[in-house]
Amino acid sequence: MKLVGTQQKRLVKASSFAIAFVLFPLASLAIEVKDVPNPRQIDGTWVTDQAGILSNETETQLNQMIAQLERKNGTEIAVVTVPETAPAASPREFTTKLFNYWGIGKKGKDNGVLFLISKGDRRVEIETGYGIEAILPDAKVGNIINTQITPQYKKGDFNSGTLAGTKALVVALETPQASSVSKEPTPTAIASGKPYTTLDDQPSARSQNLQQPTEDGNVPWLLLVGGGLVLAGGTAACVKRSRVLIEPEGHSRLRGSSRLFLCANCNKPMNKVEDTIIQSTLSKPEKVAQKLGSVRFEGWKCPECSQQLTGLGFHTVAYESHSAHFRNCPTCQELTVTHARKTLKRPTHYSSGTRLISDKCHCCDYYIEWEETIPRLSTSSSSRSWSSGSGSGSFSSGAGSSGGGGFGGGSSGGGGAGGGW
């Protein structure tokens, strides 16, 4: 009886893919978040393979690993592949929207992870819920992507890369703290100093023995060691979503929204520097990036310690855009390159398509373009993806998942990292 129910669920999932292909056989690879089948609602599993890049065996192993983790501490991981993420502004934006649309992770704990692979964008994004950012800081996620996932994807081996990446996530999330960590994450260490560095740029970064601010206001912090992060004359900052501990003078590069800053010397709130002063200190590439909207600059000054400083007298913070539309210029060393894609020939079920890709710097004469083949639309991947040997009913687990009712209602603010291949 249970087996019949499982087979019916798989038939529903396969049918949902097939209907889309029948109704839109010549459509582009564009996909909306609401159109991605939710595996928890369809058959109580954790994987949706719309791009048709994963084998049945791989899906079975992924579901087994994730189900075991969810049973152990309630953490939820969704693995999703899509042909591409247009019309979303970027793969990152698509990932964040899908994460919150599905509500991955348990409500109140926000202990979810979305592992998304966009084949057409040649991009992988791993999004983390608020509640596990202390266990999976951006730097650690970036390290998993750069060491476990993209090297395999570059070889065309999506199965090995996805399995290795998921296994690394599961190992990190099997810690006891994963099921009980609070919504507000522990500060994550980042290094700063010219040239700017970011968490995503440092795949080998590691946070060690970082602590929450204590009741008396003293916030212990460490310099992040290893992977080339020890910069001569550099400074360190301990980041949490609501506030950031930074040196009174230096440079940092962050992703996401504005934060409240505390001085690392005296632990007192810092004051925002007037924009006109900041503008006078920016280089030409920085000004171009700011005009493009790829980077936004702020200055923060400690009222107590600034008098003893010998440099600018404040800390410059650069906020990077999440958009994949921008690239770093190899000459200017700033996000002054716009990345454009134009479909020259749309793919069909019978033939591949062609896409023109170009990178152009708006500060110097750097320009490059190339053509890329768009894989033909697959009609068999969706029906194949959910026909693995053992019954998917064995993957169902935990509260909130019985009967394939969906994810647990978690949310994300954009934590995690991404990478291309």
C-alpha positions as CSV (number, residue, x, y, z in Angstrom):
1,M,0.0,0.0,0.0
2,K,2.8,2.3,0.9
3,L,4.6,1.4,-2.3
4,V,1.6,2.2,-4.4
5,G,1.4,5.6,-2.8
6,T,5.0,6.3,-3.6
7,Q,4.6,5.3,-7.2
8,Q,1.6,7.6,-7.5
9,K,3.6,10.5,-6.1
10,R,6.4,9.9,-8.6
11,L,3.9,9.8,-11.4
12,V,2.5,13.2,-10.3
13,K,6.0,14.7,-10.2
14,A,6.9,13.3,-13.7
15,S,3.6,14.6,-15.0
16,S,4.2,18.1,-13.7
17,F,7.4,18.3,-15.7
18,A,5.9,16.7,-18.8
19,I,2.9,19.1,-18.9
20,A,5.3,22.0,-18.9
21,F,7.2,20.6,-21.8
22,V,4.1,19.9,-23.8
23,L,2.6,23.4,-23.2
24,F,5.8,25.2,-23.9
25,P,7.9,23.0,-26.3
26,L,9.6,25.9,-28.0
27,A,10.0,28.2,-25.1
28,S,13.3,29.4,-23.8
29,L,14.9,28.0,-20.7
30,A,13.5,30.9,-18.6
31,I,11.9,29.7,-15.4
32,E,10.0,31.4,-12.6
33,V,10.5,30.5,-8.9
34,K,6.9,29.4,-8.6
35,D,7.4,26.9,-11.5
36,V,10.0,24.9,-9.8
37,P,8.4,21.7,-8.4
38,N,8.7,21.4,-4.7
39,P,9.9,17.8,-4.0
40,R,8.6,17.8,-0.4
41,Q,5.1,18.5,-1.6
42,I,5.3,16.0,-4.5
43,D,6.8,12.9,-2.9
44,G,8.5,13.9,0.3
45,T,12.0,13.9,-1.0
46,W,14.7,16.7,-1.2
47,V,15.9,16.9,-4.8
48,T,14.5,18.6,-7.9
49,D,16.5,18.0,-11.1
50,Q,14.9,20.2,-13.8
51,A,18.2,20.4,-15.7
52,G,18.5,16.6,-16.0
53,I,22.1,16.5,-14.9
54,L,21.8,14.0,-12.0
55,S,21.6,10.2,-12.2
56,N,19.0,8.1,-10.4
57,E,21.8,6.7,-8.2
58,T,22.9,10.2,-7.3
59,E,19.4,11.4,-6.3
60,T,19.0,8.3,-4.2
61,Q,22.2,9.0,-2.3
62,L,21.4,12.7,-1.9
63,N,17.9,11.9,-0.5
64,Q,19.4,9.4,1.9
65,M,22.0,11.8,3.3
66,I,19.6,14.7,3.7
67,A,16.8,12.6,5.2
68,Q,19.3,11.2,7.7
69,L,20.4,14.7,8.7
70,E,16.9,16.0,9.0
71,R,16.0,13.0,11.3
72,K,19.0,13.7,13.4
73,N,18.6,17.4,14.1
74,G,15.9,18.9,11.9
75,T,18.1,20.6,9.4
76,E,16.6,20.7,5.9
77,I,18.7,20.8,2.7
78,A,17.1,21.2,-0.8
79,V,19.1,20.3,-3.9
80,V,17.8,21.9,-7.1
81,T,19.0,22.0,-10.7
82,V,17.5,24.3,-13.3
83,P,18.3,25.0,-16.9
84,E,18.9,28.7,-16.1
85,T,17.6,31.4,-13.8
86,A,16.4,34.0,-16.2
87,P,14.3,36.2,-16.0
88,A,15.7,36.7,-12.4
89,A,18.4,39.4,-12.3
90,S,20.9,36.9,-11.1
91,P,21.3,33.2,-10.0
92,R,21.8,34.5,-6.4
93,E,18.5,36.5,-6.5
94,F,16.7,33.4,-7.9
95,T,18.1,31.3,-5.1
96,T,17.1,33.6,-2.3
97,K,13.6,33.9,-3.7
98,L,13.2,30.1,-4.1
99,F,14.5,29.5,-0.6
100,N,12.0,31.8,1.0
101,Y,9.2,30.8,-1.4
102,W,9.6,27.2,-0.2
103,G,10.4,28.1,3.4
104,I,13.4,25.7,3.7
105,G,14.3,24.9,7.3
106,K,12.2,24.8,10.4
107,K,10.1,27.8,11.3
108,G,11.7,29.8,14.2
109,K,15.1,27.9,13.8
110,D,15.7,28.8,10.1
111,N,18.0,25.9,9.8
112,G,17.7,25.4,6.0
113,V,20.1,25.2,3.1
114,L,19.4,25.5,-0.6
115,F,22.0,24.0,-3.0
116,L,21.1,25.3,-6.5
117,I,22.9,24.5,-9.7
118,S,22.0,26.6,-12.8
119,K,23.4,24.7,-15.8
120,G,22.9,27.5,-18.3
121,D,24.4,30.1,-16.1
122,R,27.2,27.8,-15.2
123,R,26.7,28.8,-11.7
124,V,26.2,27.1,-8.3
125,E,24.7,29.0,-5.3
126,I,24.4,27.7,-1.8
127,E,22.0,29.8,0.4
128,T,21.9,29.4,4.2
129,G,19.1,30.2,6.6
130,Y,19.7,32.7,9.4
131,G,19.9,30.0,12.1
132,I,22.9,28.1,10.6
133,E,25.1,31.0,9.5
134,A,27.2,30.5,12.6
135,I,27.9,26.9,11.6
136,L,28.1,27.6,7.9
137,P,29.6,31.1,7.5
138,D,30.0,32.5,4.0
139,A,33.7,31.6,3.9
140,K,33.1,28.0,4.7
141,V,30.4,27.7,2.1
142,G,32.7,29.3,-0.4
143,N,35.4,26.8,0.5
144,I,33.0,23.9,-0.1
145,I,32.1,25.3,-3.5
146,N,35.6,26.0,-4.6
147,T,37.2,22.7,-3.4
148,Q,34.4,20.1,-3.6
149,I,31.9,21.3,-6.2
150,T,33.2,23.4,-9.1
151,P,36.3,21.4,-9.8
152,Q,34.1,18.5,-10.7
153,Y,31.6,20.6,-12.6
154,K,34.4,21.9,-14.8
155,K,35.0,18.3,-15.8
156,G,31.3,17.9,-16.6
157,D,30.8,15.6,-13.6
158,F,27.7,17.0,-12.0
159,N,27.0,13.8,-10.0
160,S,30.4,13.7,-8.2
161,G,30.4,17.5,-7.5
162,T,26.9,17.5,-6.2
163,L,27.4,14.5,-4.0
164,A,30.7,15.8,-2.6
165,G,29.2,19.3,-1.9
166,T,26.2,17.9,-0.2
167,K,28.3,15.5,1.9
168,A,30.5,18.4,3.0
169,L,27.4,20.4,4.0
170,V,25.9,17.5,5.9
171,V,29.2,16.9,7.8
172,A,29.3,20.5,8.8
173,L,25.6,20.5,9.9
174,E,25.8,17.3,11.9
175,T,27.2,19.2,14.8
176,P,24.9,19.4,17.9
177,Q,24.6,23.2,17.5
178,A,22.9,22.8,14.1
179,S,19.6,21.9,15.7
180,S,19.6,24.5,18.5
181,V,21.5,27.5,17.2
182,S,19.6,30.8,17.6
183,K,18.3,32.8,14.7
184,E,21.0,35.5,15.3
185,P,24.3,34.0,14.0
186,T,27.7,34.1,15.8
187,P,30.0,36.7,14.3
188,T,32.1,35.5,11.4
189,A,35.7,36.7,10.9
190,I,36.7,38.5,7.8
191,A,40.0,40.2,6.9
192,S,40.3,43.6,5.6
193,G,42.9,45.9,4.2
194,K,44.0,47.0,0.7
195,P,43.4,45.4,-1.6
196,Y,39.8,44.6,-0.5
197,T,39.1,41.0,0.5
198,T,35.7,39.3,0.8
199,L,34.5,36.1,2.3
200,D,33.6,34.7,-1.1
201,D,37.1,35.6,-2.4
202,Q,38.7,33.5,0.4
203,P,37.8,29.9,-0.1
204,S,40.2,28.6,2.6
205,A,39.0,31.0,5.3
206,R,38.1,29.5,8.7
207,S,36.5,31.0,11.8
208,Q,38.0,29.7,15.0
209,N,36.8,30.1,18.6
210,L,34.6,33.1,17.7
211,Q,32.2,34.1,20.5
212,Q,29.0,36.1,20.9
213,P,29.4,39.5,22.5
214,T,29.4,39.1,26.3
215,E,27.0,40.9,28.7
216,D,29.5,43.6,29.6
217,G,30.0,44.5,26.0
218,N,33.4,43.0,25.5
219,V,33.4,41.2,22.1
220,P,36.3,38.7,21.8
221,W,37.6,38.4,18.2
222,L,40.5,36.7,16.3
223,L,42.5,37.4,13.3
224,L,41.5,34.9,10.7
225,V,44.5,32.7,9.9
226,G,45.5,30.7,6.8
227,G,44.8,30.7,3.1
228,G,46.7,34.0,2.6
229,L,44.3,35.9,4.9
230,V,47.1,37.2,7.1
231,L,47.8,40.5,5.5
232,A,50.6,42.7,6.7
233,G,49.1,45.7,8.4
234,G,45.6,44.2,7.8
235,T,42.8,44.4,10.3
236,A,40.1,42.0,11.4
237,A,36.4,42.3,11.9
238,C,33.8,40.1,13.5
239,V,30.6,40.1,11.6
240,K,27.1,39.3,12.6
241,R,24.0,40.3,10.8
242,S,23.0,43.2,13.2
243,R,26.5,44.6,14.0
244,V,30.1,44.4,13.0
245,L,33.3,44.9,15.0
246,I,35.9,46.7,12.8
247,E,39.2,48.4,13.3
248,P,38.9,52.2,13.6
249,E,40.8,52.6,10.3
250,G,41.0,50.3,7.3
251,H,39.0,48.8,4.5
252,S,36.4,46.0,4.4
253,R,34.2,44.4,1.8
254,L,30.9,43.0,2.7
255,R,27.8,41.6,1.0
256,G,24.2,42.3,1.9
257,S,22.6,45.3,3.7
258,S,24.1,48.0,5.9
259,R,25.1,47.0,9.4
260,L,25.8,48.8,12.7
261,F,29.5,49.0,13.4
262,L,31.5,49.0,16.7
263,C,35.1,50.0,17.2
264,A,37.4,47.0,17.7
265,N,39.6,49.1,20.0
266,C,37.0,50.6,22.5
267,N,33.8,48.6,21.5
268,K,31.9,51.9,21.2
269,P,29.4,52.6,18.3
270,M,31.0,54.3,15.3
271,N,29.6,57.3,13.4
272,K,28.8,57.3,9.7
273,V,31.1,59.6,7.7
274,E,29.6,62.1,5.3
275,D,29.3,60.9,1.8
276,T,31.2,63.9,0.3
277,I,34.2,62.9,2.3
278,I,34.0,59.3,1.2
279,Q,33.7,60.3,-2.5
280,S,37.0,62.3,-2.3
281,T,38.9,59.2,-1.2
282,L,37.6,56.8,-3.9
283,S,39.8,55.7,-6.9
284,K,38.5,56.0,-10.5
285,P,37.6,52.3,-10.7
286,E,35.7,52.6,-7.4
287,K,33.8,55.6,-8.6
288,V,32.9,53.7,-11.8
289,A,31.7,50.7,-9.9
290,Q,29.7,52.9,-7.6
291,K,28.0,54.5,-10.7
292,L,27.2,51.1,-12.2
293,G,25.6,50.0,-8.9
294,S,27.9,47.1,-8.3
295,V,29.5,48.5,-5.2
296,R,28.3,51.0,-2.6
297,F,30.8,52.7,-0.2
298,E,30.4,53.9,3.3
299,G,32.8,55.4,5.9
300,W,32.6,54.7,9.7
301,K,34.5,56.7,12.3
302,C,35.1,56.0,15.9
303,P,34.6,59.2,18.0
304,E,37.1,58.0,20.6
305,C,39.9,56.6,18.6
306,S,40.0,58.7,15.4
307,Q,42.1,61.4,17.0
308,Q,45.0,59.1,17.3
309,L,44.9,57.7,13.8
310,T,47.4,58.8,11.1
311,G,45.6,57.8,7.9
312,L,42.2,58.7,6.7
313,G,40.8,58.5,10.2
314,F,37.9,56.2,9.4
315,H,37.1,52.7,8.1
316,T,35.8,52.3,4.5
317,V,33.2,49.7,3.9
318,A,32.3,48.5,0.4
319,Y,29.0,46.7,-0.1
320,E,29.0,44.4,-3.1
321,S,25.9,43.8,-5.2
322,H,24.6,40.2,-5.2
323,S,23.9,40.5,-8.9
324,A,25.8,38.2,-11.3
325,H,25.6,41.0,-13.9
326,F,28.9,42.4,-12.6
327,R,32.4,41.0,-12.8
328,N,35.8,42.0,-11.4
329,C,38.0,43.6,-14.0
330,P,41.5,41.9,-14.2
331,T,43.1,45.3,-14.9
332,C,41.1,47.7,-12.6
333,Q,40.6,45.1,-9.8
334,E,37.1,46.3,-9.2
335,L,33.6,45.3,-10.1
336,T,33.6,47.5,-13.2
337,V,32.8,44.8,-15.8
338,T,29.2,44.1,-16.9
339,H,28.4,40.5,-17.9
340,A,25.9,40.2,-20.7
341,R,24.2,37.2,-22.4
342,K,22.3,37.2,-25.7
343,T,20.5,34.1,-27.1
344,L,21.4,33.8,-30.8
345,K,19.6,30.5,-31.3
346,R,17.0,29.1,-28.9
347,P,17.3,25.4,-28.0
348,T,14.5,22.9,-28.8
349,H,13.9,19.3,-27.9
350,Y,15.7,18.3,-31.1
351,S,18.7,20.7,-31.4
352,S,21.0,22.8,-29.2
353,G,21.0,26.6,-29.1
354,T,23.7,29.3,-29.1
355,R,24.3,32.1,-26.6
356,L,26.7,35.1,-27.0
357,I,28.4,36.1,-23.8
358,S,30.4,39.3,-23.3
359,D,32.3,41.0,-20.5
360,K,33.0,44.7,-20.8
361,C,34.8,47.0,-18.4
362,H,33.4,50.5,-18.1
363,C,36.6,51.9,-16.7
364,C,39.2,50.6,-19.1
365,D,39.3,49.0,-22.6
366,Y,39.0,45.4,-21.3
367,Y,36.5,43.4,-23.4
368,I,36.0,39.8,-24.2
369,E,33.2,37.8,-25.9
370,W,32.6,34.2,-26.7
371,E,29.8,31.9,-27.8
372,E,28.4,29.1,-25.7
373,T,26.2,26.1,-26.6
374,I,22.9,25.9,-24.9
375,P,21.9,22.2,-24.3
376,R,18.8,21.0,-26.1
377,L,15.7,20.8,-23.9
378,S,15.4,17.4,-22.2
379,T,12.1,15.6,-22.1
380,S,13.3,12.5,-20.3
381,S,15.1,14.1,-17.3
382,S,12.1,14.9,-15.3
383,S,10.5,11.5,-15.7
384,R,13.8,9.8,-15.0
385,S,14.8,11.9,-12.1
386,W,12.3,10.4,-9.7
387,S,12.4,6.7,-10.7
388,S,15.2,5.6,-8.4
389,G,15.3,2.0,-7.2
390,S,14.2,2.2,-3.6
391,G,10.8,3.7,-2.6
392,S,11.1,7.4,-1.9
393,G,8.8,6.8,1.1
394,S,11.9,5.7,3.0
395,F,13.3,9.3,2.7
396,S,10.3,10.9,4.4
397,S,11.2,12.1,7.8
398,G,10.7,14.4,10.7
399,A,8.1,16.9,11.7
400,G,6.5,19.0,9.0
401,S,7.3,16.5,6.2
402,S,4.8,13.7,6.6
403,G,2.7,13.2,3.5
404,G,5.0,15.5,1.5
405,G,3.4,18.6,3.0
406,G,6.4,20.9,2.2
407,F,9.4,22.4,4.0
408,G,9.3,23.6,7.6
409,G,8.7,27.3,7.1
410,G,12.3,28.7,7.4
411,S,13.7,31.8,5.9
412,S,17.0,33.3,4.7
413,G,18.4,36.8,4.4
414,G,20.9,36.0,1.6
415,G,23.7,34.2,3.5
416,G,26.0,31.7,1.8
417,A,28.2,31.9,-1.3
418,G,28.3,31.1,-5.0
419,G,30.7,30.2,-7.7
420,G,31.0,29.6,-11.4
421,W,32.7,26.9,-13.6
